[in-house]
Amino acid sequence: MKTGSNILLAVLMVCAMLFAGACTAGEGGENPFVAGAFDKAKIDAAIASADTIKPVEGVTGIIVPHHLLAADLIARGFRAASAGSYDRIVMLAPDHFRAVSGGFGTTRAGFETVYGAVETDTAAVEELAGGNALMEMRGNLSHEHGVVALMPFVKHFFPDTPVVALIAAIDTTPDQWRAMAASLRSVVTEKTLVVQSTDFSHYLPLDQAVLRDQESLGVIAANDPEQVPPLIQPDHLDTKAGLYIQMRLQREIFSSHPVVIANSNSAEYSGIAENTTSYVTAVYLRDAEAGTSLVPDDQRVVYFGGDVLLGRYLTPVLLEEGAREAVTQKILAVTHGRPLIINLEGVILDEPVAGLWDDAHLMLRELAVPVLKDIGVVAASLANNHSRDLGIVGFDETRRILRGAGIIPLEHGKDADTGAVRVTAANYIAGRDSEPALYRNPQDSGAVCNLDAAPPLVAFMHWGREYTSEAGSKERETARVLAGCGVQVIVGAHSHQASVRVDNVPGQAVSMVYSLGNLLFDQSMDKSTSALLEVRVFGSGTVFTRLIGLPNLFRFGNAHMRAETVE
């Protein structure tokens, strides 16, 4: 358990009726949550705790808490963004004390911190507020801890960057969020950092808070602002307006991708599990791959890759040392050697087999196993239409060789513990001798309900139509069945074409990626695409998923061979 302040938690519980207006702090009035922002030792310690975070280029926005019990997570977000140089910071915070009604508030006033004054970008404030019926000008926002708690971190990490602080009334509507997002385009430039000040689940017991957090993480992963309105305020978070506006700006101005680098709860600091507040720290990046270097020690990460066939027409690439190294390094640049789980489309044998058909899915151990080990494969799904191409003998040999290499063979209808997650695999595509390992109907996946697998559980599916990137009705119904069995993440293979987004199973706290396309497979056409799925597992068991695109590695490897030949 983290060391924290039980006194602060007690104050929070006393103010549990905050959103009903029972606790008030007028402009300039006293707010117990502001005091911590002026405790220099506390802020110094929080900033020092983030020293292990390596700042990355291309950060366009962050989500951080404002509850200073989690000051370390505030520092984590600001530290991640600190490699950037920004013209201004636009801060989005909730109006905890109903200072404004039915709209948004801002101020021309600056902010005092333990490190000195933070200036307000008054020109930007005037441009935003001028003639804008949504905006209310306040004399100051010194009462609002959603803003004040973050200012020392602004001053430390961005000492010369002015701010535009906005507070959103709790009764604003989705139409008002859309209008404000449009208005902000006048002051949010390519060099603006958008800071969303948000505490997530409020006042719930820990087990319920974890469920709400998983739903919120799914919305962030989908990166679709129109999934924000159905969230419940404050069960999910304290400002739906802030999250909606952040997501709109990140999509429409920056084309940025979110990565969540913390999900925690006040119970982890205080030990009080009956009435909690939860926290999310997220970073928006122009380049999704850059986020792979943001992996703090308090989370585990595993990657899923698509179809792998380490033979046939890919063989020349793998035999040429330079090309093979180039291909494997492309994968490792994303995974950094962390565990990787793939769909192995074929049979591995010790020796060649005479008389096979030309396109046989055969791999030789001496070539395939070193490549699998080089890219960090810890488990390989055999729940597909080619793992039994050489009958049960070939299937058994493949399992033997994988196990001998320390790689878990994932079999149809079974589950395995891969460390960070438990994985169950299933096949819906018929192949040679696949009848014993084949589901046909969505309801067949209900067999997952009978597995004794601890969460988080990932379903690795072999399904769908080739050269499609979106799930059909059969796959969506199957996903609903899997969600009902407690699966938290659903990821697919077979189609040879990677999906471009993470979806949510309707009404469930479950993320789904229909297809990862090809990882290492001998198809060069444009419609053969590739992505890795990153799955982050936090201490409470919540997960965050995101897609990271890869080039067609078959084409990439062949291009490397041609370049070496020319040289």
Secondary structure as GFF3:
##gff-version 3
##sequence-region A 1 567
A	DSSP	alpha_helix	6	14	.	.	.	ID=ss1
A	DSSP	three_ten_helix	18	20	.	.	.	ID=ss2
A	DSSP	three_ten_helix	35	38	.	.	.	ID=ss3
A	DSSP	alpha_helix	40	49	.	.	.	ID=ss4
A	DSSP	beta_strand	59	64	.	.	.	ID=ss5
A	DSSP	three_ten_helix	68	70	.	.	.	ID=ss6
A	DSSP	alpha_helix	71	81	.	.	.	ID=ss7
A	DSSP	beta_strand	88	94	.	.	.	ID=ss8
A	DSSP	beta_strand	104	107	.	.	.	ID=ss9
A	DSSP	beta_strand	111	113	.	.	.	ID=ss10
A	DSSP	beta_strand	116	118	.	.	.	ID=ss11
A	DSSP	alpha_helix	122	129	.	.	.	ID=ss12
A	DSSP	beta_strand	135	138	.	.	.	ID=ss13
A	DSSP	alpha_helix	145	148	.	.	.	ID=ss14
A	DSSP	alpha_helix	151	157	.	.	.	ID=ss15
A	DSSP	beta_strand	163	168	.	.	.	ID=ss16
A	DSSP	alpha_helix	174	184	.	.	.	ID=ss17
A	DSSP	beta_strand	192	197	.	.	.	ID=ss18
A	DSSP	beta_strand	202	204	.	.	.	ID=ss19
A	DSSP	alpha_helix	206	222	.	.	.	ID=ss20
A	DSSP	three_ten_helix	225	227	.	.	.	ID=ss21
A	DSSP	alpha_helix	240	249	.	.	.	ID=ss22
A	DSSP	pi_helix	250	254	.	.	.	ID=ss23
A	DSSP	beta_strand	257	265	.	.	.	ID=ss24
A	DSSP	alpha_helix	266	270	.	.	.	ID=ss25
A	DSSP	beta_strand	276	285	.	.	.	ID=ss26
A	DSSP	three_ten_helix	288	293	.	.	.	ID=ss27
A	DSSP	beta_strand	299	308	.	.	.	ID=ss28
A	DSSP	three_ten_helix	312	314	.	.	.	ID=ss29
A	DSSP	alpha_helix	315	319	.	.	.	ID=ss30
A	DSSP	alpha_helix	321	335	.	.	.	ID=ss31
A	DSSP	beta_strand	340	344	.	.	.	ID=ss32
A	DSSP	beta_strand	347	349	.	.	.	ID=ss33
A	DSSP	beta_strand	362	364	.	.	.	ID=ss34
A	DSSP	alpha_helix	365	374	.	.	.	ID=ss35
A	DSSP	beta_strand	377	381	.	.	.	ID=ss36
A	DSSP	alpha_helix	391	404	.	.	.	ID=ss37
A	DSSP	beta_strand	408	410	.	.	.	ID=ss38
A	DSSP	beta_strand	415	417	.	.	.	ID=ss39
A	DSSP	beta_strand	422	427	.	.	.	ID=ss40
A	DSSP	three_ten_helix	435	437	.	.	.	ID=ss41
A	DSSP	three_ten_helix	442	450	.	.	.	ID=ss42
A	DSSP	beta_strand	457	462	.	.	.	ID=ss43
A	DSSP	alpha_helix	473	484	.	.	.	ID=ss44
A	DSSP	beta_strand	489	493	.	.	.	ID=ss45
A	DSSP	beta_strand	503	504	.	.	.	ID=ss46
A	DSSP	beta_strand	511	513	.	.	.	ID=ss47
A	DSSP	beta_strand	518	520	.	.	.	ID=ss48
A	DSSP	beta_strand	530	538	.	.	.	ID=ss49
A	DSSP	beta_strand	543	550	.	.	.	ID=ss50
A	DSSP	alpha_helix	553	566	.	.	.	ID=ss51
###
